[in-house]
Amino acid sequence: MKTILIINGEKYWKNYFAGFDVVQKKVQTSEFIVKNAELYVLDADGVCRPDVIFGDWGR
């Protein structure tokens, strides 16, 4: 299953991506690491390796 990472998005965004593993994190509390050409994102809730990233970067 593909993983979608939502950065700083609203909780209801998850509802638009049925059939995907949706992970939500905040950019302010996450770390981004590239290892072996793959992106990993970690925070206090755990680590994910997203296939796609969507974000609400402000207005």
PQR file with spaces between the fields and no chain letter, atoms N, CA, C, O and H, PARSE charges and radii, in Angstrom:
ATOM       1  N    MET     1       0.849   -1.176    0.000 -0.4000 1.5000
ATOM       2  CA   MET     1       0.000    0.000    0.000 -0.0000 2.0000
ATOM       3  C    MET     1       0.897    1.243    0.000  0.5500 1.7000
ATOM       4  O    MET     1       1.874    1.308    0.746 -0.5500 1.4000
ATOM       5  N    LYS     2       0.570    2.195   -0.814 -0.4000 1.5000
ATOM       6  CA   LYS     2       1.320    3.452   -0.890 -0.0000 2.0000
ATOM       7  C    LYS     2       1.033    4.304    0.342  0.5500 1.7000
ATOM       8  O    LYS     2      -0.076    4.305    0.875 -0.5500 1.4000
ATOM       9  H    LYS     2      -0.224    2.142   -1.421  0.4000 1.0000
ATOM      10  N    THR     3       2.064    5.029    0.780 -0.4000 1.5000
ATOM      11  CA   THR     3       1.934    5.899    1.938 -0.0000 2.0000
ATOM      12  C    THR     3       1.900    7.353    1.498  0.5500 1.7000
ATOM      13  O    THR     3       2.782    7.821    0.778 -0.5500 1.4000
ATOM      14  H    THR     3       2.965    5.028    0.347  0.4000 1.0000
ATOM      15  N    ILE     4       0.871    8.055    1.940 -0.4000 1.5000
ATOM      16  CA   ILE     4       0.744    9.494    1.703 -0.0000 2.0000
ATOM      17  C    ILE     4       1.038   10.199    3.018  0.5500 1.7000
ATOM      18  O    ILE     4       0.427    9.898    4.043 -0.5500 1.4000
ATOM      19  H    ILE     4       0.155    7.675    2.525  0.4000 1.0000
ATOM      20  N    LEU     5       1.966   11.129    2.983 -0.4000 1.5000
ATOM      21  CA   LEU     5       2.277   11.953    4.148 -0.0000 2.0000
ATOM      22  C    LEU     5       1.624   13.309    3.959  0.5500 1.7000
ATOM      23  O    LEU     5       1.837   13.980    2.949 -0.5500 1.4000
ATOM      24  H    LEU     5       2.462   11.374    2.150  0.4000 1.0000
ATOM      25  N    ILE     6       0.832   13.703    4.932 -0.4000 1.5000
ATOM      26  CA   ILE     6       0.198   15.021    4.917 -0.0000 2.0000
ATOM      27  C    ILE     6       0.896   15.875    5.960  0.5500 1.7000
ATOM      28  O    ILE     6       0.897   15.551    7.147 -0.5500 1.4000
ATOM      29  H    ILE     6       0.659   13.159    5.753  0.4000 1.0000
ATOM      30  N    ILE     7       1.493   16.972    5.503 -0.4000 1.5000
ATOM      31  CA   ILE     7       2.217   17.888    6.382 -0.0000 2.0000
ATOM      32  C    ILE     7       1.331   19.086    6.691  0.5500 1.7000
ATOM      33  O    ILE     7       0.881   19.785    5.783 -0.5500 1.4000
ATOM      34  H    ILE     7       1.493   17.235    4.538  0.4000 1.0000
ATOM      35  N    ASN     8       1.085   19.319    7.970 -0.4000 1.5000
ATOM      36  CA   ASN     8       0.317   20.480    8.454 -0.0000 2.0000
ATOM      37  C    ASN     8      -1.088   20.574    7.861  0.5500 1.7000
ATOM      38  O    ASN     8      -1.669   21.658    7.825 -0.5500 1.4000
ATOM      39  H    ASN     8       1.450   18.751    8.707  0.4000 1.0000
ATOM      40  N    GLY     9      -1.628   19.473    7.407 -0.4000 1.5000
ATOM      41  CA   GLY     9      -2.970   19.488    6.835 -0.0000 2.0000
ATOM      42  C    GLY     9      -4.037   19.250    7.883  0.5500 1.7000
ATOM      43  O    GLY     9      -3.750   18.839    9.008 -0.5500 1.4000
ATOM      44  H    GLY     9      -1.155   18.593    7.437  0.4000 1.0000
ATOM      45  N    GLU    10      -5.255   19.510    7.499 -0.4000 1.5000
ATOM      46  CA   GLU    10      -6.391   19.270    8.388 -0.0000 2.0000
ATOM      47  C    GLU    10      -6.627   17.769    8.526  0.5500 1.7000
ATOM      48  O    GLU    10      -6.323   17.002    7.613 -0.5500 1.4000
ATOM      49  H    GLU    10      -5.488   19.844    6.586  0.4000 1.0000
ATOM      50  N    LYS    11      -7.164   17.358    9.659 -0.4000 1.5000
ATOM      51  CA   LYS    11      -7.393   15.931    9.928 -0.0000 2.0000
ATOM      52  C    LYS    11      -8.328   15.303    8.897  0.5500 1.7000
ATOM      53  O    LYS    11      -8.164   14.128    8.568 -0.5500 1.4000
ATOM      54  H    LYS    11      -7.410   17.982   10.401  0.4000 1.0000
ATOM      55  N    TYR    12      -9.302   16.048    8.378 -0.4000 1.5000
ATOM      56  CA   TYR    12     -10.268   15.484    7.437 -0.0000 2.0000
ATOM      57  C    TYR    12      -9.654   15.165    6.073  0.5500 1.7000
ATOM      58  O    TYR    12     -10.283   14.464    5.280 -0.5500 1.4000
ATOM      59  H    TYR    12      -9.436   17.003    8.645  0.4000 1.0000
ATOM      60  N    TRP    13      -8.452   15.653    5.772 -0.4000 1.5000
ATOM      61  CA   TRP    13      -7.816   15.357    4.489 -0.0000 2.0000
ATOM      62  C    TRP    13      -7.665   13.856    4.293  0.5500 1.7000
ATOM      63  O    TRP    13      -7.717   13.360    3.167 -0.5500 1.4000
ATOM      64  H    TRP    13      -7.941   16.222    6.416  0.4000 1.0000
ATOM      65  N    LYS    14      -7.477   13.140    5.385 -0.4000 1.5000
ATOM      66  CA   LYS    14      -7.318   11.682    5.334 -0.0000 2.0000
ATOM      67  C    LYS    14      -8.497   11.024    4.616  0.5500 1.7000
ATOM      68  O    LYS    14      -8.322   10.009    3.941 -0.5500 1.4000
ATOM      69  H    LYS    14      -7.434   13.542    6.299  0.4000 1.0000
ATOM      70  N    ASN    15      -9.684   11.590    4.755 -0.4000 1.5000
ATOM      71  CA   ASN    15     -10.893   11.020    4.147 -0.0000 2.0000
ATOM      72  C    ASN    15     -10.842   11.011    2.621  0.5500 1.7000
ATOM      73  O    ASN    15     -11.548   10.220    1.995 -0.5500 1.4000
ATOM      74  H    ASN    15      -9.826   12.415    5.303  0.4000 1.0000
ATOM      75  N    TYR    16     -10.043   11.852    2.018 -0.4000 1.5000
ATOM      76  CA   TYR    16      -9.956   11.949    0.560 -0.0000 2.0000
ATOM      77  C    TYR    16      -9.038   10.900   -0.053  0.5500 1.7000
ATOM      78  O    TYR    16      -8.975   10.781   -1.277 -0.5500 1.4000
ATOM      79  H    TYR    16      -9.470   12.494    2.526  0.4000 1.0000
ATOM      80  N    PHE    17      -8.330   10.141    0.768 -0.4000 1.5000
ATOM      81  CA   PHE    17      -7.319    9.217    0.257 -0.0000 2.0000
ATOM      82  C    PHE    17      -7.587    7.779    0.689  0.5500 1.7000
ATOM      83  O    PHE    17      -6.695    7.102    1.199 -0.5500 1.4000
ATOM      84  H    PHE    17      -8.381   10.237    1.762  0.4000 1.0000
ATOM      85  N    ALA    18      -8.814    7.319    0.483 -0.4000 1.5000
ATOM      86  CA   ALA    18      -9.155    5.930    0.800 -0.0000 2.0000
ATOM      87  C    ALA    18      -8.282    5.001   -0.045  0.5500 1.7000
ATOM      88  O    ALA    18      -8.003    5.282   -1.210 -0.5500 1.4000
ATOM      89  H    ALA    18      -9.539    7.869    0.069  0.4000 1.0000
ATOM      90  N    GLY    19      -7.864    3.911    0.549 -0.4000 1.5000
ATOM      91  CA   GLY    19      -7.031    2.959   -0.175 -0.0000 2.0000
ATOM      92  C    GLY    19      -5.543    3.222   -0.032  0.5500 1.7000
ATOM      93  O    GLY    19      -4.726    2.494   -0.594 -0.5500 1.4000
ATOM      94  H    GLY    19      -8.090    3.683    1.496  0.4000 1.0000
ATOM      95  N    PHE    20      -5.184    4.260    0.718 -0.4000 1.5000
ATOM      96  CA   PHE    20      -3.791    4.597    0.970 -0.0000 2.0000
ATOM      97  C    PHE    20      -3.531    4.589    2.472  0.5500 1.7000
ATOM      98  O    PHE    20      -4.446    4.788    3.270 -0.5500 1.4000
ATOM      99  H    PHE    20      -5.848    4.852    1.175  0.4000 1.0000
ATOM     100  N    ASP    21      -2.298    4.360    2.842 -0.4000 1.5000
ATOM     101  CA   ASP    21      -1.886    4.520    4.230 -0.0000 2.0000
ATOM     102  C    ASP    21      -1.568    6.005    4.405  0.5500 1.7000
ATOM     103  O    ASP    21      -0.592    6.497    3.839 -0.5500 1.4000
ATOM     104  H    ASP    21      -1.555    4.198    2.194  0.4000 1.0000
ATOM     105  N    VAL    22      -2.374    6.718    5.178 -0.4000 1.5000
ATOM     106  CA   VAL    22      -2.217    8.161    5.338 -0.0000 2.0000
ATOM     107  C    VAL    22      -1.601    8.458    6.701  0.5500 1.7000
ATOM     108  O    VAL    22      -2.108    8.028    7.737 -0.5500 1.4000
ATOM     109  H    VAL    22      -3.167    6.318    5.639  0.4000 1.0000
ATOM     110  N    VAL    23      -0.490    9.208    6.681 -0.4000 1.5000
ATOM     111  CA   VAL    23       0.201    9.614    7.894 -0.0000 2.0000
ATOM     112  C    VAL    23       0.180   11.137    7.942  0.5500 1.7000
ATOM     113  O    VAL    23       0.431   11.792    6.930 -0.5500 1.4000
ATOM     114  H    VAL    23      -0.078    9.558    5.840  0.4000 1.0000
ATOM     115  N    GLN    24      -0.116   11.702    9.105 -0.4000 1.5000
ATOM     116  CA   GLN    24      -0.134   13.156    9.246 -0.0000 2.0000
ATOM     117  C    GLN    24       0.923   13.588   10.253  0.5500 1.7000
ATOM     118  O    GLN    24       1.031   13.030   11.345 -0.5500 1.4000
ATOM     119  H    GLN    24      -0.320   11.170    9.927  0.4000 1.0000
ATOM     120  N    LYS    25       1.699   14.596    9.861 -0.4000 1.5000
ATOM     121  CA   LYS    25       2.744   15.133   10.727 -0.0000 2.0000
ATOM     122  C    LYS    25       2.798   16.648   10.572  0.5500 1.7000
ATOM     123  O    LYS    25       2.256   17.210    9.620 -0.5500 1.4000
ATOM     124  H    LYS    25       1.611   15.050    8.974  0.4000 1.0000
ATOM     125  N    LYS    26       3.453   17.289   11.513 -0.4000 1.5000
ATOM     126  CA   LYS    26       3.664   18.737   11.450 -0.0000 2.0000
ATOM     127  C    LYS    26       5.124   18.998   11.108  0.5500 1.7000
ATOM     128  O    LYS    26       6.024   18.364   11.659 -0.5500 1.4000
ATOM     129  H    LYS    26       3.894   16.832   12.286  0.4000 1.0000
ATOM     130  N    VAL    27       5.348   19.923   10.208 -0.4000 1.5000
ATOM     131  CA   VAL    27       6.716   20.232    9.795 -0.0000 2.0000
ATOM     132  C    VAL    27       7.519   20.793   10.973  0.5500 1.7000
ATOM     133  O    VAL    27       8.735   20.612   11.038 -0.5500 1.4000
ATOM     134  H    VAL    27       4.617   20.439    9.761  0.4000 1.0000
ATOM     135  N    GLN    28       6.843   21.470   11.900 -0.4000 1.5000
ATOM     136  CA   GLN    28       7.513   22.092   13.036 -0.0000 2.0000
ATOM     137  C    GLN    28       8.103   21.074   14.010  0.5500 1.7000
ATOM     138  O    GLN    28       9.042   21.393   14.739 -0.5500 1.4000
ATOM     139  H    GLN    28       5.856   21.617   11.848  0.4000 1.0000
ATOM     140  N    THR    29       7.564   19.856   14.029 -0.4000 1.5000
ATOM     141  CA   THR    29       8.013   18.852   14.997 -0.0000 2.0000
ATOM     142  C    THR    29       8.560   17.592   14.338  0.5500 1.7000
ATOM     143  O    THR    29       8.713   16.565   14.999 -0.5500 1.4000
ATOM     144  H    THR    29       6.802   19.598   13.436  0.4000 1.0000
ATOM     145  N    SER    30       8.857   17.660   13.043 -0.4000 1.5000
ATOM     146  CA   SER    30       9.344   16.490   12.311 -0.0000 2.0000
ATOM     147  C    SER    30      10.775   16.686   11.849  0.5500 1.7000
ATOM     148  O    SER    30      11.251   17.809   11.680 -0.5500 1.4000
ATOM     149  H    SER    30       8.733   18.494   12.506  0.4000 1.0000
ATOM     150  N    GLU    31      11.441   15.567   11.650 -0.4000 1.5000
ATOM     151  CA   GLU    31      12.775   15.569   11.059 -0.0000 2.0000
ATOM     152  C    GLU    31      12.705   14.807    9.754  0.5500 1.7000
ATOM     153  O    GLU    31      11.963   13.833    9.632 -0.5500 1.4000
ATOM     154  H    GLU    31      11.054   14.655   11.786  0.4000 1.0000
ATOM     155  N    PHE    32      13.477   15.250    8.781 -0.4000 1.5000
ATOM     156  CA   PHE    32      13.492   14.648    7.458 -0.0000 2.0000
ATOM     157  C    PHE    32      14.893   14.115    7.192  0.5500 1.7000
ATOM     158  O    PHE    32      15.875   14.853    7.270 -0.5500 1.4000
ATOM     159  H    PHE    32      14.080   16.041    8.880  0.4000 1.0000
ATOM     160  N    ILE    33      14.975   12.836    6.881 -0.4000 1.5000
ATOM     161  CA   ILE    33      16.273   12.194    6.678 -0.0000 2.0000
ATOM     162  C    ILE    33      16.256   11.465    5.340  0.5500 1.7000
ATOM     163  O    ILE    33      15.296   10.763    5.022 -0.5500 1.4000
ATOM     164  H    ILE    33      14.177   12.236    6.818  0.4000 1.0000
ATOM     165  N    VAL    34      17.312   11.632    4.563 -0.4000 1.5000
ATOM     166  CA   VAL    34      17.480   10.874    3.328 -0.0000 2.0000
ATOM     167  C    VAL    34      18.563    9.837    3.575  0.5500 1.7000
ATOM     168  O    VAL    34      19.683   10.165    3.968 -0.5500 1.4000
ATOM     169  H    VAL    34      18.091   12.202    4.822  0.4000 1.0000
ATOM     170  N    LYS    35      18.209    8.573    3.337 -0.4000 1.5000
ATOM     171  CA   LYS    35      19.154    7.475    3.525 -0.0000 2.0000
ATOM     172  C    LYS    35      18.978    6.504    2.365  0.5500 1.7000
ATOM     173  O    LYS    35      17.870    6.049    2.082 -0.5500 1.4000
ATOM     174  H    LYS    35      17.300    8.305    3.018  0.4000 1.0000
ATOM     175  N    ASN    36      20.080    6.196    1.703 -0.4000 1.5000
ATOM     176  CA   ASN    36      20.037    5.291    0.544 -0.0000 2.0000
ATOM     177  C    ASN    36      19.014    5.763   -0.489  0.5500 1.7000
ATOM     178  O    ASN    36      18.263    4.960   -1.044 -0.5500 1.4000
ATOM     179  H    ASN    36      20.980    6.566    1.934  0.4000 1.0000
ATOM     180  N    ALA    37      18.994    7.057   -0.737 -0.4000 1.5000
ATOM     181  CA   ALA    37      18.119    7.691   -1.735 -0.0000 2.0000
ATOM     182  C    ALA    37      16.631    7.551   -1.401  0.5500 1.7000
ATOM     183  O    ALA    37      15.795    7.656   -2.299 -0.5500 1.4000
ATOM     184  H    ALA    37      19.604    7.709   -0.286  0.4000 1.0000
ATOM     185  N    GLU    38      16.287    7.319   -0.152 -0.4000 1.5000
ATOM     186  CA   GLU    38      14.891    7.264    0.270 -0.0000 2.0000
ATOM     187  C    GLU    38      14.665    8.271    1.391  0.5500 1.7000
ATOM     188  O    GLU    38      15.523    8.464    2.252 -0.5500 1.4000
ATOM     189  H    GLU    38      16.966    7.234    0.577  0.4000 1.0000
ATOM     190  N    LEU    39      13.498    8.908    1.367 -0.4000 1.5000
ATOM     191  CA   LEU    39      13.146    9.907    2.374 -0.0000 2.0000
ATOM     192  C    LEU    39      12.424    9.240    3.537  0.5500 1.7000
ATOM     193  O    LEU    39      11.499    8.451    3.345 -0.5500 1.4000
ATOM     194  H    LEU    39      12.801    8.750    0.667  0.4000 1.0000
ATOM     195  N    TYR    40      12.861    9.572    4.737 -0.4000 1.5000
ATOM     196  CA   TYR    40      12.203    9.127    5.965 -0.0000 2.0000
ATOM     197  C    TYR    40      11.816   10.373    6.752  0.5500 1.7000
ATOM     198  O    TYR    40      12.579   11.336    6.824 -0.5500 1.4000
ATOM     199  H    TYR    40      13.612   10.214    4.893  0.4000 1.0000
ATOM     200  N    VAL    41      10.624   10.342    7.341 -0.4000 1.5000
ATOM     201  CA   VAL    41      10.145   11.459    8.142 -0.0000 2.0000
ATOM     202  C    VAL    41       9.804   10.910    9.525  0.5500 1.7000
ATOM     203  O    VAL    41       9.053    9.942    9.654 -0.5500 1.4000
ATOM     204  H    VAL    41      10.005    9.559    7.282  0.4000 1.0000
ATOM     205  N    LEU    42      10.368   11.542   10.558 -0.4000 1.5000
ATOM     206  CA   LEU    42      10.123   11.043   11.899 -0.0000 2.0000
ATOM     207  C    LEU    42       9.727   12.161   12.845  0.5500 1.7000
ATOM     208  O    LEU    42      10.124   13.316   12.698 -0.5500 1.4000
ATOM     209  H    LEU    42      10.978   12.328   10.453  0.4000 1.0000
ATOM     210  N    ASP    43       8.932   11.766   13.814 -0.4000 1.5000
ATOM     211  CA   ASP    43       8.527   12.660   14.897 -0.0000 2.0000
ATOM     212  C    ASP    43       8.261   11.801   16.128  0.5500 1.7000
ATOM     213  O    ASP    43       8.618   10.623   16.145 -0.5500 1.4000
ATOM     214  H    ASP    43       8.610   10.827   13.934  0.4000 1.0000
ATOM     215  N    ALA    44       7.649   12.363   17.142 -0.4000 1.5000
ATOM     216  CA   ALA    44       7.399   11.630   18.387 -0.0000 2.0000
ATOM     217  C    ALA    44       6.465   10.439   18.187  0.5500 1.7000
ATOM     218  O    ALA    44       6.473    9.511   18.996 -0.5500 1.4000
ATOM     219  H    ALA    44       7.359   13.320   17.128  0.4000 1.0000
ATOM     220  N    ASP    45       5.659   10.449   17.121 -0.4000 1.5000
ATOM     221  CA   ASP    45       4.719    9.352   16.854 -0.0000 2.0000
ATOM     222  C    ASP    45       5.329    8.213   16.054  0.5500 1.7000
ATOM     223  O    ASP    45       4.719    7.150   15.939 -0.5500 1.4000
ATOM     224  H    ASP    45       5.652   11.203   16.464  0.4000 1.0000
ATOM     225  N    GLY    46       6.521    8.410   15.500 -0.4000 1.5000
ATOM     226  CA   GLY    46       7.154    7.334   14.750 -0.0000 2.0000
ATOM     227  C    GLY    46       7.776    7.804   13.445  0.5500 1.7000
ATOM     228  O    GLY    46       7.941    8.999   13.197 -0.5500 1.4000
ATOM     229  H    GLY    46       7.017    9.273   15.594  0.4000 1.0000
ATOM     230  N    VAL    47       8.113    6.824   12.622 -0.4000 1.5000
ATOM     231  CA   VAL    47       8.815    7.059   11.355 -0.0000 2.0000
ATOM     232  C    VAL    47       7.940    6.596   10.205  0.5500 1.7000
ATOM     233  O    VAL    47       7.239    5.591   10.319 -0.5500 1.4000
ATOM     234  H    VAL    47       7.979    5.854   12.823  0.4000 1.0000
ATOM     235  N    CYS    48       7.976    7.327    9.092 -0.4000 1.5000
ATOM     236  CA   CYS    48       7.309    6.861    7.884 -0.0000 2.0000
ATOM     237  C    CYS    48       8.212    7.115    6.682  0.5500 1.7000
ATOM     238  O    CYS    48       9.066    8.001    6.704 -0.5500 1.4000
ATOM     239  H    CYS    48       8.546    8.144    8.999  0.4000 1.0000
ATOM     240  N    ARG    49       8.006    6.321    5.633 -0.4000 1.5000
ATOM     241  CA   ARG    49       8.706    6.510    4.368 -0.0000 2.0000
ATOM     242  C    ARG    49       7.630    6.800    3.326  0.5500 1.7000
ATOM     243  O    ARG    49       7.063    5.876    2.743 -0.5500 1.4000
ATOM     244  H    ARG    49       7.312    5.601    5.615  0.4000 1.0000
ATOM     245  N    PRO    50       7.350    8.080    3.093 -0.5600 1.5000
ATOM     246  CA   PRO    50       6.231    8.435    2.222  0.2800 2.0000
ATOM     247  C    PRO    50       6.538    8.203    0.741  0.5500 1.7000
ATOM     248  O    PRO    50       7.671    8.363    0.286 -0.5500 1.4000
ATOM     249  N    ASP    51       5.498    7.825    0.011 -0.4000 1.5000
ATOM     250  CA   ASP    51       5.569    7.745   -1.445 -0.0000 2.0000
ATOM     251  C    ASP    51       5.162    9.076   -2.066  0.5500 1.7000
ATOM     252  O    ASP    51       5.640    9.453   -3.136 -0.5500 1.4000
ATOM     253  H    ASP    51       4.578    7.695    0.381  0.4000 1.0000
ATOM     254  N    VAL    52       4.261    9.786   -1.362 -0.4000 1.5000
ATOM     255  CA   VAL    52       3.743   11.076   -1.827 -0.0000 2.0000
ATOM     256  C    VAL    52       3.613   11.989   -0.617  0.5500 1.7000
ATOM     257  O    VAL    52       3.284   11.531    0.477 -0.5500 1.4000
ATOM     258  H    VAL    52       3.874    9.479   -0.493  0.4000 1.0000
ATOM     259  N    ILE    53       3.872   13.282   -0.811 -0.4000 1.5000
ATOM     260  CA   ILE    53       3.707   14.258    0.265 -0.0000 2.0000
ATOM     261  C    ILE    53       2.770   15.365   -0.206  0.5500 1.7000
ATOM     262  O    ILE    53       2.951   15.939   -1.280 -0.5500 1.4000
ATOM     263  H    ILE    53       4.140   13.654   -1.699  0.4000 1.0000
ATOM     264  N    PHE    54       1.767   15.652    0.616 -0.4000 1.5000
ATOM     265  CA   PHE    54       0.904   16.805    0.406 -0.0000 2.0000
ATOM     266  C    PHE    54       1.050   17.690    1.639  0.5500 1.7000
ATOM     267  O    PHE    54       1.262   17.193    2.745 -0.5500 1.4000
ATOM     268  H    PHE    54       1.620   15.185    1.488  0.4000 1.0000
ATOM     269  N    GLY    55       0.937   18.988    1.449 -0.4000 1.5000
ATOM     270  CA   GLY    55       1.081   19.862    2.596 -0.0000 2.0000
ATOM     271  C    GLY    55       0.280   21.133    2.489  0.5500 1.7000
ATOM     272  O    GLY    55      -0.068   21.591    1.401 -0.5500 1.4000
ATOM     273  H    GLY    55       0.765   19.392    0.550  0.4000 1.0000
ATOM     274  N    ASP    56      -0.002   21.686    3.639 -0.4000 1.5000
ATOM     275  CA   ASP    56      -0.626   23.005    3.742 -0.0000 2.0000
ATOM     276  C    ASP    56       0.478   23.908    4.272  0.5500 1.7000
ATOM     277  O    ASP    56       0.741   23.938    5.474 -0.5500 1.4000
ATOM     278  H    ASP    56       0.280   21.314    4.523  0.4000 1.0000
ATOM     279  N    TRP    57       1.117   24.637    3.384 -0.4000 1.5000
ATOM     280  CA   TRP    57       2.314   25.412    3.721 -0.0000 2.0000
ATOM     281  C    TRP    57       1.987   26.829    4.145  0.5500 1.7000
ATOM     282  O    TRP    57       2.891   27.652    4.292 -0.5500 1.4000
ATOM     283  H    TRP    57       0.903   24.613    2.407  0.4000 1.0000
ATOM     284  N    GLY    58       0.721   27.129    4.344 -0.4000 1.5000
ATOM     285  CA   GLY    58       0.332   28.471    4.795 -0.0000 2.0000
ATOM     286  C    GLY    58      -0.284   29.271    3.662  0.5500 1.7000
ATOM     287  O    GLY    58      -0.289   28.865    2.500 -0.5500 1.4000
ATOM     288  H    GLY    58      -0.013   26.461    4.225  0.4000 1.0000
ATOM     289  N    ARG    59      -0.790   30.398    4.043 -0.4000 1.5000
ATOM     290  CA   ARG    59      -1.474   31.228    3.048 -0.0000 2.0000
ATOM     291  C    ARG    59      -0.826   32.581    3.000  0.5500 1.7000
ATOM     292  O    ARG    59      -1.248   33.440    2.226 -0.5500 1.4000
ATOM     293  H    ARG    59      -0.785   30.728    4.987  0.4000 1.0000
